């Protein structure tokens, strides 16, 4: 299989590594010199191509492929930047490939479980209607429509991979939970390697055409419980805890930050498990082991 990864960054580089190791032809796409260098360092079998999803003319450099993975990032910026990348950029890629004589067979777009909004701590899955509550998550919901409907109109079967909170190498954020204070709520997480592994699995198994799939580990965990577990494993004092009401009453949150704190849900991976994906890190306990061991070694 020949796969192009548009926005070959944190998850994309691991995906490229995994696909190349299984003898697929992989093309990683970035717009910066540093990004291209990172792709070239992954594996000698991974080709690096310079292009920018927000610049339609640059997309002519993309080769013909069997499958497209759109994993571009807006760099943590606001809703307008997100729209430029996730909606306009994705549409540009779909139109570029849809106009070709040999269009790809598959598209996987990496979205977020943030599109579900608040469910008061209840479980959500692919059958739960999405109810985005912020401008940025409304943009992500619009991008999902592009990935499924616009892609289908172009003759490409789309899949939406809704990632829970990503963590892993360089993104463990131990200080946030060890130093505190920690505000109540649920954490829905997935290790970077499983985020990449799930996309590879969906492509190789030809699964979930035309539908969303929630990519999250087996165990959503309450933030206070996670922080206590992490402190105990690291051998430090448990951090200060706060309720949502106490944090909001402090009065120093932006409206968007307050909405995030009020948002609570538990994301189910039953569909991904049903399809046959086997997690490398089924829960945070396995996923944080390297970080915990590294923290302990640094203190010795």
Buried (B, 14 or more C-beta within 10 A) or exposed (E): BBBBBBBBBBBBBBBBBBBBEEEBBBBBBBBEEEBBEBBEEBBEBBBBBBBBBBEBEBBEEBEEBBBBBBBBBBEEEEBEBBBBBBBBBBBBBBBBBBEEEEBBBBBBBBBBBBBBBBBEEEEBBBEBEBBBBBEBBBBBBBBBEBBBEBBBEBEBBBBBBBBBBBBBEEEBEBEEBBEBEBBBBBBBBBBBBBBBBBBBBBBBEEBBBEEBBBBBBBBBBBBBEBBBBBBEBBEBEBBEBBEBEEBBEEEEBEEBEBBBBBBBBBBBBEBBEEBEBEBEBBBBBBBBEEBBEEBEEEEE
